[in-house]
Amino acid sequence: MTPNSNPPGNPPEDRLQFIKHKGHAIYLIDLRYCSAKELLLLLEQVRADIARHAPGSVLTLADFTGAEIDKNVATRVKEILVLDRPYVKRSAWVGTESLPHVFYEHFKSFSQRELPVFQTREEAMDWLVQD
């Protein structure tokens, strides 16, 4: 774990929150070091949170660093990506090194969304807020 990472078991409100970057609100989906069980619970909250917003209005940043992505989680991610699509303006991902490439390709094709991956949160946030 990195020094500033959330320890496993942190409550959802610590992992799912809006952060400010250059005057824009970004919905941070912090999945770092989550177990598959934790991921499934957090994904349900993500779906509910995003669906409360106006269509095409939400910027999302998902951090998958060290997350345990099994087949059940991958299936649920695909479903959430489709359900959230109407509300999301732009998405960026970081920490996908542990994510099997085949899952990532399935996420993109199934959801019909671009899911650009960045090396750092800072790079991802800069891209999210650019015009």
Secondary structure, 3 states (H helix, E strand, C coil): CCCCCCCCCCCHHHHEEEEEECCEEEEEEECCCCCHHHHHHHHHHHHHHHHCCCCCCEEEEEECCCCCCCHHHHHHHHHHHHHHCCCEEEEEEECHHHCCHHHHHHHHHHHCCCCCEECCHHHHHHHHHCC
